[in-house]
Every structure is written in C-alpha cells, then in structure tokens.
Amino acid sequence: MYVIKFTNRAAISFSPTEATKLGRGATASVYKVKHLKQTFAVKLFTDVSKFNLKKIKDMIALGEEIKQQGETDFFQLLAWPQALVEHNGKTTGFAMPVLDPTEFVGLDSFFDYNLRHNLPNASFKSLSLLCNLIVKFADILTFLHEKIFMSSISSLRI
C-alpha cells in the first residue's frame, strides 16, 4: 500500500492497481486517486534518485503558507504538490490536485483572433490586456520557482 501523508490531516492509503492511470513519463507515472469526496493526482517516481525531495517539501510548505494567507483557489489553478507519498517507509512521490483539462485552454488560443473570439466565457478580448496578464502570470511563476529552487540550492551550501 501507498500512503499520502499530509502535514495537517489524516493520511490516505491507496493501491496504484485500484487507481486510474493518467499517464506515464520517463521518470514517473501519474494516477488519479479517489478517497471519499476528494480526488488527487499522485505522481509516483520509478527511480527515486530522480526525485528532488527537498524541492517538493519546500513546494508543499509554500503551498501551505499561501493557503493560510487566504488564497483558497491556489490549488484549483495549479497542479501544486500538497503531500508526500510513501511506500514501505520511503518517499516515492507526491500528491497534487487533479485539474480538469476541459476548463483550460492553451495560450495560443488567445493569440489567434478566431480562436480567441470563440472561447467559451472569454473575457479577454483585448490582446494587449491579455499580454500584460500573461507577463504578470509569468512573473508570479518565476517568483515561485526561484523561491523554491533557491531555497533548495542555499541549503546545499557549506
């Protein structure tokens, strides 16, 4: 059995054979795990040496900090790690929210006039406004990445 270990709530046990496989890459497989009314995407690494445990722990801590600041929809917008996953006492992956791909569109859809105007519930008809939003969003992602990456690097310095 695998165990999703949260920092602030009860652990959840699951078996990958009972979960829905969402995909597989060179280093990991992703499963959809349902427990009561909750659904998680669980990334399990096939080679644990490819798994940067410090970085994932930092990301989980940052996510908790953001959640405590009242940003309740943070986990609904990003597939951000929420908990570590253990198997036989060893960390083998992490759990994150499952995002519905039908609720998202590629950025290229906004740059094509026909695609942009045919988007359901599209509120960004202005390309300049959209570009400014994309730049701000990229700045936020860069900040989050640097905070996590730099904290991981600084802990390695002697």
Contacts in CASP RR format, 6 or more apart in sequence:
PFRMAT RR
TARGET T0000
AUTHOR 0000-0000-0000
METHOD contacts of the structure
MODEL  1
MYVIKFTNRAAISFSPTEATKLGRGATASVYKVKHLKQTFAVKLFTDVSK
FNLKKIKDMIALGEEIKQQGETDFFQLLAWPQALVEHNGKTTGFAMPVLD
PTEFVGLDSFFDYNLRHNLPNASFKSLSLLCNLIVKFADILTFLHEKIFM
SSISSLRI
1 13 0 8 1.000
1 14 0 8 1.000
1 15 0 8 1.000
1 87 0 8 1.000
2 13 0 8 1.000
2 14 0 8 1.000
2 15 0 8 1.000
2 16 0 8 1.000
2 42 0 8 1.000
2 44 0 8 1.000
2 85 0 8 1.000
2 86 0 8 1.000
2 87 0 8 1.000
2 92 0 8 1.000
3 11 0 8 1.000
3 12 0 8 1.000
3 13 0 8 1.000
3 14 0 8 1.000
3 85 0 8 1.000
3 86 0 8 1.000
3 87 0 8 1.000
4 11 0 8 1.000
4 12 0 8 1.000
4 13 0 8 1.000
4 14 0 8 1.000
4 33 0 8 1.000
4 40 0 8 1.000
4 42 0 8 1.000
4 83 0 8 1.000
4 84 0 8 1.000
4 85 0 8 1.000
4 95 0 8 1.000
5 11 0 8 1.000
5 83 0 8 1.000
5 84 0 8 1.000
5 85 0 8 1.000
5 86 0 8 1.000
6 12 0 8 1.000
6 82 0 8 1.000
6 83 0 8 1.000
7 60 0 8 1.000
7 64 0 8 1.000
7 83 0 8 1.000
8 64 0 8 1.000
12 33 0 8 1.000
12 35 0 8 1.000
12 38 0 8 1.000
12 40 0 8 1.000
14 33 0 8 1.000
14 35 0 8 1.000
14 42 0 8 1.000
16 29 0 8 1.000
16 31 0 8 1.000
16 44 0 8 1.000
19 31 0 8 1.000
19 32 0 8 1.000
19 33 0 8 1.000
19 34 0 8 1.000
19 42 0 8 1.000
20 31 0 8 1.000
20 32 0 8 1.000
21 29 0 8 1.000
21 30 0 8 1.000
21 31 0 8 1.000
21 32 0 8 1.000
22 30 0 8 1.000
22 31 0 8 1.000
22 32 0 8 1.000
22 41 0 8 1.000
23 29 0 8 1.000
23 30 0 8 1.000
24 30 0 8 1.000
27 45 0 8 1.000
27 46 0 8 1.000
27 47 0 8 1.000
27 50 0 8 1.000
28 43 0 8 1.000
28 44 0 8 1.000
28 45 0 8 1.000
28 46 0 8 1.000
28 50 0 8 1.000
28 93 0 8 1.000
29 43 0 8 1.000
29 44 0 8 1.000
29 46 0 8 1.000
30 41 0 8 1.000
30 42 0 8 1.000
30 43 0 8 1.000
30 44 0 8 1.000
31 41 0 8 1.000
31 42 0 8 1.000
31 44 0 8 1.000
32 39 0 8 1.000
32 40 0 8 1.000
32 41 0 8 1.000
32 42 0 8 1.000
32 98 0 8 1.000
33 39 0 8 1.000
33 40 0 8 1.000
33 41 0 8 1.000
33 42 0 8 1.000
33 95 0 8 1.000
39 98 0 8 1.000
40 82 0 8 1.000
40 95 0 8 1.000
40 96 0 8 1.000
40 97 0 8 1.000
40 98 0 8 1.000
41 79 0 8 1.000
41 95 0 8 1.000
41 96 0 8 1.000
41 97 0 8 1.000
41 98 0 8 1.000
41 99 0 8 1.000
42 85 0 8 1.000
42 93 0 8 1.000
42 94 0 8 1.000
42 95 0 8 1.000
42 96 0 8 1.000
43 85 0 8 1.000
43 93 0 8 1.000
43 94 0 8 1.000
43 95 0 8 1.000
43 96 0 8 1.000
44 85 0 8 1.000
44 87 0 8 1.000
44 92 0 8 1.000
44 93 0 8 1.000
45 51 0 8 1.000
45 92 0 8 1.000
45 93 0 8 1.000
48 90 0 8 1.000
48 91 0 8 1.000
48 92 0 8 1.000
51 91 0 8 1.000
51 92 0 8 1.000
51 93 0 8 1.000
52 152 0 8 1.000
53 84 0 8 1.000
53 91 0 8 1.000
54 152 0 8 1.000
54 155 0 8 1.000
55 148 0 8 1.000
55 149 0 8 1.000
55 152 0 8 1.000
56 81 0 8 1.000
56 84 0 8 1.000
56 93 0 8 1.000
56 94 0 8 1.000
57 84 0 8 1.000
58 147 0 8 1.000
58 148 0 8 1.000
58 151 0 8 1.000
58 152 0 8 1.000
59 80 0 8 1.000
59 81 0 8 1.000
59 148 0 8 1.000
60 81 0 8 1.000
60 82 0 8 1.000
60 83 0 8 1.000
60 84 0 8 1.000
60 94 0 8 1.000
62 144 0 8 1.000
62 147 0 8 1.000
62 148 0 8 1.000
63 74 0 8 1.000
63 75 0 8 1.000
63 80 0 8 1.000
63 82 0 8 1.000
66 74 0 8 1.000
67 74 0 8 1.000
67 75 0 8 1.000
74 80 0 8 1.000
75 82 0 8 1.000
75 96 0 8 1.000
75 97 0 8 1.000
76 97 0 8 1.000
76 99 0 8 1.000
78 97 0 8 1.000
79 96 0 8 1.000
79 97 0 8 1.000
79 98 0 8 1.000
79 99 0 8 1.000
80 96 0 8 1.000
80 97 0 8 1.000
81 94 0 8 1.000
81 95 0 8 1.000
81 96 0 8 1.000
82 94 0 8 1.000
82 95 0 8 1.000
82 96 0 8 1.000
82 97 0 8 1.000
83 94 0 8 1.000
83 95 0 8 1.000
84 91 0 8 1.000
84 93 0 8 1.000
84 94 0 8 1.000
84 95 0 8 1.000
85 91 0 8 1.000
85 92 0 8 1.000
85 93 0 8 1.000
85 94 0 8 1.000
85 95 0 8 1.000
86 92 0 8 1.000
105 119 0 8 1.000
107 134 0 8 1.000
108 115 0 8 1.000
109 115 0 8 1.000
109 116 0 8 1.000
109 119 0 8 1.000
110 116 0 8 1.000
110 119 0 8 1.000
110 124 0 8 1.000
110 127 0 8 1.000
110 130 0 8 1.000
110 134 0 8 1.000
111 127 0 8 1.000
116 122 0 8 1.000
116 124 0 8 1.000
116 125 0 8 1.000
116 127 0 8 1.000
117 125 0 8 1.000
124 130 0 8 1.000
124 133 0 8 1.000
END
